[in-house]
Amino acid sequence: MRVLRLERPDPTRLIEEKIKVAQELYDVWGEGLLEDEEIPPLLERYKKAVEASNEAMESAGTFRECYVCTVQDKKGCCKIGLENECTVLILLLNLLLGVKFPEEREVPGRCFFVGPLGCKIFARPMLCRDYFCVRHYEKVPEEEMRKVTRVLNEELTLLYQITRLLRHRLESWTGDFLMELDLTGYGV
């Protein structure tokens, strides 16, 4: 009798493929995107919004709680496969912002973009930014959580606007065939 063994797909392959596509798009179209009249001002607003979100999260203590949960309690949300919430457009956005991606998973069992000191990308999927676990609600005062949510709204709105504009520009330049730019997923 034969025993079938199901193997789990390696989520690293999918994110590596997405990074490759984003890098190719950047190599071909990056200069044009950075010279576009609408994109650079949005990038500046987005950078400021992310910085404001980070300050609000730091002030509220959410970063500290994530650190304790991940490093001390050996739990944490940034598990292997979560990196595939990143779309090609979010990866392209990171390249436009000058982010260098890791070449391999640095922390076993964790998101591809998690390094020893935290996340290594600047532009992150909505799930990574606007997710607050039970620990946050137990440890961080409600008013602080409301403040963080209000500040995050600007960042996430701009993320949507920028990725939508990038998609529009790329599709108009390439003939409307880039359907997989918003692909997310955990399998291959």
MOCOR-V56794 format. One record per helix or strand of 3 or more residues. SS is the DSSP state (H for helix, E for strand). FROM is the first residue (numbers start at 1). TO is the last residue. If there is no record, write none. Layout:
BEGIN
ss=SS from=FROM to=TO
ss=SS from=FROM to=TO
END
This chain:
BEGIN
ss=H from=11 to=35
ss=H from=39 to=60
ss=H from=62 to=72
ss=H from=82 to=85
ss=H from=88 to=96
ss=H from=126 to=129
ss=H from=134 to=139
ss=H from=142 to=174
ss=H from=179 to=182
END
